Amino acid sequence: MTSWKLRTRTLTLDEPRILGIVNVTPDSFSDGGLFLSGEAAVEHGVRLVAEGADMLDLGGESTRPQGATPVSVDEELGRVLPVVRALREQLPDVPISVDTVKSEVAAAVLEAGAEVINDVSAFRLDPRGAEICARAGAGVILMHSRGTVSDMATYRHASYGADVTSEVLSELSERVRAAEAAGIGKGQIAIDPGIGFSKRSEHSLAVLGSISRLVALGYPVVVGASRKRFIGELTGVSTAAERVEGTVGANVMALALGARVFRVHDVRATRHALDVAWAILRSGGER
Ligand code: HH2
């Protein structure tokens, strides 16, 4: 898969792509409250693009492991819609993705110019989102998770047999089939193993280590390892915002194993690392 069809354009994937995270939330696990005002969020997005982000992912509802607080449609829209509009104006060439599980939010942000809907439930929690994305021709990220917004990043549903990746693959494939049945084109879909979502560290490591099995499904693979708990556990860094080196290591490995889109908070470090890793991979003739 060398490209990904978004709402009004196509993103080529012949080089690693970085999705910079802009959390317009009071409670996100590593940067909650930092960019809650619209102005701060826009400024942050502009900075991430200057640092090398190819796209921006805006989120108005956290899924934090300590139990996220679900927000209403109005509240979520109040957070993200002004930021989508302002970024469209200031950075018309940068595709905007919105991280939401609500079809009403998806409809409004697509109308306002978003190119991608990033649904951490892969339209499991609100299947109407798939129809809305199909009608708009939007790009979608279908992420593997189990449970609700409040508990999907906890361990409540983190029980797997010996082959974690097979279970993730089969649950994700079911979501891909549902999305395609709703009318979303194959070329519009990217898939994401959902690092840390209903997964203990050993589960996250297992799916990352076998990410080539996701790549083999034929959809672009997105990885969201940024600052997550398994990195804290492996490095002993308890403060999430200080996990940049571990994040870079995870993303470089995921690139080597075939992932092409990297959802990160720390754009500058990731850009430099992925560009160097990619140059090495290409010089060895791998793609
Ligand atoms: N992880 C988070 C949120 N959205 N989307 C995709 N596609 N993949 C991910 O791994 C992913 C995601 C959690 O990270 P963050 O947005 O920083 O935190 P919070 O959910 O607390 O806002």
Residues whose N, C-alpha, C, O or C-beta is under 5 A from the ligand:
A	BS01	HH2	N23 D27 S28 F29 E61 S62 T63 R64 D99 N118 I141 M143 D192 G194 I195 G224 A225
